[in-house]
Amino acid sequence: MSNITEMDALTLGREIASGNIKVREATESYLSSVKSKDEQYNCYVTVDEEGAMKAADEVQARIDKGGLKGSPLAGVPVAIKDNMCTEGLLTTCSSKILYNFVPTYESTAVAKLRDAGAVILGKTNMDEFAMGSTTETSYFGPTRNPANPEHVPGGSSGGSAAAVAAGECVYALGSDTGGSIRQPASYCGVVGIKPTYGTVSRYGLIAYGSSLDQIGPLTRNVSDAAAVLTAISGHDERDSTSVNKPVVDYTKSLVKDVKDIKIGIPRDYFGEGLDPEVAAAVRGAADVLKNAGASVEEFDLSLVNYAIPAYYTIAAAEASSNLERFDGIKYGYRTEEYAGLHNMYKKSRSEGFGAEVKRRIMLGSFVLSSGYYDAYYLKALKVKALIKKAFDDAFSKYDIILGPVAPTTAPKLGESLSDPIKMYLGDIYTISVNLAGLPGISVPCGTDSDGLPIGVQLLADCFNEEKLFRTAYTYESEK
């Protein structure tokens, strides 16, 4: 039998279901992996060893009594990004301002995993309040890329992606506001999917940009991603943006057949700024799908250059509103010395938030302020509508849009934070997907000359995840 920490989620789930591996054994293997590796990579903010072992015994008891037979993830250890509330377990958003926050309730996505028999190992590191593309803005220090510890793992779900890549969990949950699942998946050489907006409940997800955020899995392969998304999706009355539609079993889409799939490649994605090695790897992925029977052609996808200013205007505006609640009154960090209520607000927020979060709050407050609302925020909303229309037009001709996830492979630690604009521009291929509410998946498609992973991004129209999984699975099988 191969090493437990080398198995994918579905394989480990089958071994546990058959009795070949006990849930406690699987959990202990991963906790041991975390102990031996996490000092180097810093994937976790919190490791819940006691809670994980207790959950392992409870899940094993359910299995022994004949329960969880329909759950392929029963007993499989998972890590959760630290912006999803976990009842009784520290949830910090990797920020000083929430350094001691222990929720009294559970996010829906986490609750669904627990119902499916998942064992939660702990909470993963992230860019503070999901604001960043490198997992370097965390109050708890940067996460390092397992492919090369001198490089970033991407962000904001860098801790989750790195934990999967390093073998510190079988799979993990992340959140994606502008590419925060797909980009770290690409940098770390794992699979990451951002589902259609409204597919997975945002209840219990500490919001960054409410109209953009979506929870999704980071996994070792496409099959695992399909199984995890099936487990966490579904309507939730507690989330007003949750779409009321039947849950789809995405594992049924894992079919090696793309003969009826039309793939469009935007010419705009292959212009200035794209690393030649990334471009070559992505075009190689397109060739694999073409050889498998898909039709592939290039087309013009307009408005790409307008996506970044529109995204950062909208996201910052929503962030400035969402982060008003962190004021040192009810929970979280409160400054020790203050003179009056307003001074306490000011000092608590000044000391509790990091530089990148402050930058985005200030930008958001500016674009929402009187005199600038029409010039910036309202205009950004109009651009968002135009971007959605451009994708609608594209999907009237193509089933799948194929392109890069990021312009380069993972930069070195410290490179991006010195130039925030450069970091923002690194999201050029991912953010328009969130503006349009579309599903997108990153699948590993090679490495550069330095051995750093490269991902190919596949996009589909809203609620067309089945086509996405079928295409991704075919590519993964054929490459």
C-alpha positions in Angstrom: 0.0 0.0 0.0 1.3 3.4 -0.9 2.0 6.1 1.7 -1.3 7.5 3.1 -0.1 11.1 2.6 0.5 10.4 -1.1 -3.1 9.2 -1.8 -5.7 11.5 -3.4 -8.9 12.1 -1.6 -11.1 9.5 -3.4 -8.5 6.8 -3.1 -8.0 7.4 0.6 -11.8 7.5 1.0 -12.2 4.1 -0.7 -9.4 2.6 1.5 -11.2 3.9 4.6 -14.6 2.6 3.4 -13.2 -0.8 2.8 -11.6 -1.0 6.2 -8.0 -1.1 4.9 -7.2 2.2 6.6 -8.7 3.5 9.8 -9.7 7.2 10.1 -7.5 7.7 13.1 -4.5 6.2 11.1 -5.1 8.6 8.2 -5.5 11.6 10.6 -2.4 10.8 12.5 -0.4 10.5 9.2 -1.4 14.0 8.2 -0.9 15.5 11.6 2.6 14.0 11.6 3.2 15.5 8.1 2.1 18.9 9.4 4.5 18.6 12.4 7.5 17.7 10.1 6.8 20.2 7.3 4.9 23.2 8.5 7.8 24.9 10.2 9.3 25.3 6.7 6.2 26.2 4.7 3.9 27.9 7.3 0.7 26.6 5.7 -1.4 26.7 8.9 -2.5 29.4 11.3 -4.1 26.8 13.6 -3.6 23.1 13.9 -6.5 21.4 15.8 -4.8 18.1 16.8 -7.2 17.3 19.6 -10.3 18.2 17.6 -9.1 16.3 14.6 -8.5 13.1 16.6 -11.8 13.4 18.3 -13.5 13.8 14.9 -11.6 10.9 13.5 -13.0 8.6 16.2 -16.5 9.9 15.7 -16.4 9.4 11.9 -15.0 5.9 12.4 -17.9 5.1 14.7 -20.3 6.3 12.1 -18.7 4.2 9.4 -18.6 1.1 11.7 -22.3 1.5 12.2 -23.0 1.5 8.5 -23.2 5.2 8.0 -21.6 7.5 5.5 -21.8 4.8 2.7 -22.7 7.4 0.1 -19.9 9.8 1.0 -16.6 9.3 -0.8 -14.9 11.8 1.5 -15.7 10.1 4.8 -12.7 10.0 7.1 -10.5 12.1 4.7 -8.5 14.9 6.4 -9.1 18.4 5.1 -7.8 21.9 5.8 -10.0 25.1 5.9 -8.9 28.6 4.8 -8.9 30.8 7.9 -11.7 33.1 6.7 -14.4 30.4 7.1 -16.0 30.3 10.5 -15.5 27.1 12.4 -17.5 26.7 15.6 -15.2 26.6 18.6 -12.0 26.9 16.5 -10.0 30.1 16.1 -10.8 32.0 12.9 -8.5 35.0 12.3 -8.5 35.9 8.6 -4.8 36.0 9.2 -5.3 39.4 10.8 -4.2 40.8 14.1 -7.6 42.4 14.5 -9.2 38.9 14.8 -6.3 37.2 16.6 -8.6 35.8 19.3 -11.9 35.3 17.5 -13.5 32.0 18.1 -16.9 31.7 16.3 -20.0 30.4 17.9 -21.3 29.1 14.6 -20.1 27.1 11.6 -20.0 28.2 7.9 -22.3 26.2 5.7 -19.4 24.8 3.5 -17.6 23.5 6.6 -20.8 22.0 8.1 -21.5 20.2 4.8 -18.0 18.7 4.9 -18.5 17.6 8.5 -21.8 16.0 7.5 -19.9 14.1 4.8 -17.5 12.7 7.3 -14.5 15.0 6.7 -11.9 15.4 9.4 -10.8 19.0 9.8 -7.0 19.3 10.6 -7.0 23.1 11.1 -7.1 26.5 9.5 -4.7 27.6 6.7 -2.8 30.8 6.3 -3.9 33.4 3.9 -3.4 37.0 2.8 -5.0 39.2 5.5 -8.8 39.3 4.9 -8.0 37.7 1.5 -6.4 40.9 0.3 -3.3 40.0 -1.7 -1.9 37.6 -4.3 1.0 36.0 -2.4 0.0 35.1 1.2 2.6 37.6 2.3 0.2 40.1 3.9 -0.7 37.6 6.7 -0.2 38.8 10.3 1.3 35.3 10.9 4.0 35.5 8.3 4.2 34.4 4.7 3.6 30.9 3.5 6.3 29.4 1.2 5.8 27.5 -2.0 6.6 23.7 -1.6 7.9 23.7 -5.2 10.6 26.2 -4.1 10.5 27.7 -0.6 12.1 30.9 -1.9 9.0 31.7 -3.9 5.4 32.6 -2.9 2.6 30.1 -3.1 0.2 32.7 -4.5 -2.8 34.0 -2.8 -5.0 34.7 -1.1 -5.6 31.0 -0.6 -1.9 30.3 -0.6 -1.9 28.3 2.7 -4.6 26.0 1.4 -2.8 25.4 -2.0 0.6 24.9 -0.3 -0.8 22.5 2.3 -2.2 20.3 -0.5 1.0 20.5 -2.5 3.2 19.7 0.5 1.1 16.7 1.6 -0.1 18.5 4.8 -3.7 17.7 3.9 -5.5 15.7 1.2 -7.5 18.7 0.0 -8.5 22.1 1.3 -11.1 24.8 1.0 -10.2 28.2 -0.3 -12.1 31.3 -1.3 -11.9 33.1 -4.6 -12.6 36.9 -5.0 -10.5 37.6 -8.0 -8.5 34.4 -8.6 -7.6 33.5 -5.0 -8.2 29.8 -5.6 -7.0 29.4 -9.2 -3.8 31.5 -9.0 -2.3 29.7 -6.0 -3.4 26.4 -7.5 -1.4 27.3 -10.6 1.7 28.5 -8.6 1.7 25.3 -6.4 0.9 22.7 -9.1 -2.5 21.6 -7.8 -6.1 21.8 -9.1 -8.3 24.6 -7.9 -11.9 25.5 -9.0 -13.9 28.6 -8.5 -17.6 27.6 -9.0 -20.3 29.8 -10.4 -21.3 32.5 -8.0 -24.1 31.3 -5.9 -23.3 27.6 -6.2 -21.7 27.3 -2.7 -23.1 29.1 0.2 -21.2 32.1 1.5 -22.8 31.9 5.0 -20.0 31.9 7.5 -17.4 33.2 5.0 -15.9 36.4 6.4 -16.6 38.7 3.5 -14.1 40.6 1.4 -16.1 41.5 -1.7 -19.6 40.1 -1.2 -20.6 40.2 -4.9 -17.4 38.4 -5.9 -16.4 35.9 -3.2 -17.0 32.2 -3.8 -15.8 29.1 -1.9 -14.2 26.3 -3.8 -11.8 23.3 -3.3 -8.0 22.9 -3.9 -7.2 19.3 -4.6 -4.6 16.9 -6.1 -6.6 16.1 -9.2 -9.8 16.9 -11.1 -11.7 13.9 -9.7 -11.2 15.1 -6.1 -12.3 18.6 -7.1 -15.5 17.2 -8.5 -16.2 15.2 -5.4 -15.5 18.0 -3.0 -17.6 20.6 -5.0 -20.5 18.1 -5.0 -20.3 17.8 -1.2 -20.2 21.6 -0.5 -22.6 22.9 -3.1 -26.4 23.5 -2.7 -29.0 26.1 -1.8 -28.8 27.7 1.6 -31.6 30.0 2.9 -29.1 31.8 5.2 -27.3 33.2 2.1 -29.4 35.5 0.0 -27.0 35.0 -2.9 -27.3 31.2 -2.9 -28.9 29.9 -6.0 -31.9 27.6 -5.5 -31.1 24.8 -7.9 -30.7 21.0 -7.5 -27.3 19.7 -6.4 -25.3 18.2 -9.3 -23.1 15.2 -8.8 -20.1 16.5 -10.7 -18.3 13.2 -10.5 -20.6 11.9 -13.2 -18.9 14.5 -15.5 -15.6 12.8 -15.2 -15.7 11.4 -18.7 -12.8 11.3 -21.2 -14.7 12.9 -24.1 -14.3 16.3 -25.7 -15.4 15.6 -29.2 -18.4 17.9 -29.0 -16.5 20.7 -27.1 -15.7 24.0 -28.8 -12.8 25.8 -27.2 -12.0 29.5 -27.7 -8.6 31.0 -26.9 -8.6 34.8 -26.4 -5.9 36.5 -28.4 -5.9 39.3 -25.8 -4.5 36.8 -23.2 -1.3 36.2 -25.2 -0.1 39.8 -25.5 2.6 41.8 -23.7 3.5 40.7 -20.2 2.9 37.0 -20.6 5.9 34.9 -19.9 6.9 32.9 -23.0 7.3 29.6 -21.0 3.8 30.1 -19.6 2.4 30.8 -23.0 4.0 27.7 -24.5 2.7 25.5 -21.7 -0.9 26.8 -22.0 -0.8 26.4 -25.8 0.5 22.9 -25.3 -2.6 22.2 -23.1 -4.8 23.4 -25.9 -3.0 21.1 -28.4 -3.7 18.1 -26.1 -7.4 18.9 -26.1 -7.4 19.4 -29.8 -5.7 16.0 -30.3 -8.4 14.5 -28.1 -11.1 15.7 -30.4 -12.1 19.2 -29.3 -12.3 22.1 -31.8 -9.9 24.9 -30.9 -9.8 28.4 -32.3 -8.6 31.9 -31.3 -11.0 34.9 -30.9 -11.0 38.4 -29.6 -12.3 38.9 -26.0 -12.7 42.6 -25.5 -12.5 44.6 -22.3 -9.6 42.6 -20.7 -7.7 45.8 -20.0 -10.6 47.3 -18.2 -11.1 44.4 -15.8 -8.4 45.3 -13.3 -9.5 48.9 -12.6 -13.2 47.8 -12.5 -12.4 44.9 -10.1 -10.3 46.8 -7.7 -12.8 49.6 -7.6 -15.7 47.3 -6.8 -13.8 45.0 -4.5 -12.3 47.8 -2.5 -15.7 49.5 -2.2 -17.3 46.3 -0.8 -14.3 45.7 1.5 -14.5 49.1 3.0 -18.1 48.4 3.9 -17.6 44.8 5.0 -14.7 45.7 7.3 -16.5 48.5 9.2 -17.6 45.9 11.7 -14.1 45.3 13.0 -13.9 48.2 15.4 -12.6 46.7 18.7 -16.1 46.7 20.4 -17.7 43.3 20.3 -14.8 40.9 19.4 -11.2 40.8 18.2 -8.4 43.2 19.0 -8.8 46.4 21.0 -6.1 48.9 21.6 -4.9 49.1 25.2 -4.8 52.9 25.6 -7.4 55.3 24.2 -9.2 58.5 25.0 -12.8 58.2 24.1 -14.8 56.0 21.7 -13.7 57.5 18.4 -10.1 57.3 19.5 -10.5 53.7 20.4 -12.0 53.0 17.0 -9.1 54.7 15.2 -6.3 53.2 17.3 -7.8 49.6 17.2 -8.2 49.7 13.5 -4.9 51.4 12.9 -3.0 48.8 15.0 -5.2 45.8 14.0 -5.2 46.1 10.2 -2.1 45.6 8.0 -0.9 47.9 5.3 -2.6 46.2 2.3 -6.0 46.1 4.1 -5.7 49.7 5.0 -4.8 50.6 1.4 -8.0 48.9 0.1 -10.2 50.3 2.8 -9.0 53.8 2.0 -9.4 53.2 -1.8 -12.9 51.8 -1.2 -14.0 54.7 1.0 -12.7 57.1 -1.6 -14.6 55.6 -4.6 -17.8 55.6 -2.5 -17.4 59.1 -1.2 -19.6 62.0 -2.4 -18.4 63.5 -5.6 -16.5 60.3 -6.7 -19.2 57.7 -6.5 -20.4 58.3 -10.1 -17.0 58.8 -11.5 -15.5 55.6 -10.2 -17.8 53.1 -8.5 -20.9 53.5 -10.8 -18.6 53.5 -13.9 -17.0 50.3 -12.6 -20.4 48.6 -12.2 -21.1 49.6 -15.9 -17.8 48.0 -17.0 -18.7 44.9 -15.0 -21.9 44.6 -17.0 -20.0 45.0 -20.3 -17.5 42.3 -19.3 -20.4 39.9 -18.5 -21.9 40.7 -22.0 -18.5 40.0 -23.6 -18.4 36.6 -22.0 -22.1 35.9 -22.9 -21.2 36.6 -26.5 -18.1 34.3 -26.3 -20.1 31.5 -24.8 -22.7 31.7 -27.5 -19.9 30.4 -29.8 -17.7 28.3 -27.4 -18.3 25.8 -24.7 -14.9 26.5 -23.0 -12.5 29.4 -22.9 -8.9 28.4 -22.4 -6.0 30.6 -21.3 -3.3 31.2 -18.7 -4.0 31.6 -15.0 -1.3 34.1 -14.3 1.2 36.0 -16.5 4.2 34.4 -14.8 5.1 31.5 -12.5 5.4 32.2 -8.7 7.5 35.3 -8.0 10.1 35.2 -5.2 9.2 36.2 -1.7 9.3 40.0 -1.3 9.1 40.9 -5.0 5.4 41.6 -5.2 4.9 43.5 -1.9 7.4 46.2 -3.0 5.2 47.1 -6.0 1.4 46.7 -5.2 0.4 47.7 -8.8 2.5 44.9 -10.2 0.8 42.5 -7.8 -2.6 43.8 -8.9 -1.7 43.3 -12.6 -0.9 39.7 -11.9 -4.6 39.0 -11.6 -5.4 40.1 -15.2 -6.6 36.6 -16.3 -8.6 35.7 -13.3 -10.6 38.7 -12.0 -12.9 39.1 -15.0 -14.3 35.6 -14.1 -15.4 36.9 -10.7 -16.9 40.0 -12.2 -19.0 37.9 -14.5 -19.8 35.2 -11.9 -18.4 32.4 -14.0 -16.9 29.1 -13.0 -13.2 28.6 -13.7 -10.7 25.8 -13.0 -6.9 25.8 -12.9 -5.2 22.5 -13.9 -1.4 21.9 -13.8 0.0 21.9 -17.4 3.8 21.9 -16.8 6.7 23.7 -15.2 9.1 26.5 -16.3 12.8 26.1 -16.7 13.2 26.7 -12.9 10.8 23.8 -12.1 8.0 26.1 -11.0 4.5 24.9 -11.8 2.3 26.4 -14.5 -1.5 26.1 -14.6 -4.0 26.3 -17.5 -7.3 28.0 -16.8 -10.5 26.7 -18.3 -13.7 28.8 -18.1 -17.3 27.8 -18.8 -20.6 29.7 -18.8 -22.6 30.0 -15.5 -23.7 26.7 -14.1 -21.8 24.7 -16.7 -19.4 23.1 -14.3 -20.1 19.7 -15.9 -18.5 20.8 -19.2 -15.6 22.3 -17.2 -15.0 19.0 -15.3 -15.3 16.9 -18.4 -12.8 19.1 -20.3 -10.4 19.3 -17.4 -10.6 15.5 -16.7 -9.9 14.8 -20.4 -6.9 17.0 -20.4 -5.6 15.6 -17.1 -6.0 12.0 -18.5 -4.4 12.8 -21.9 -1.5 15.0 -21.1 
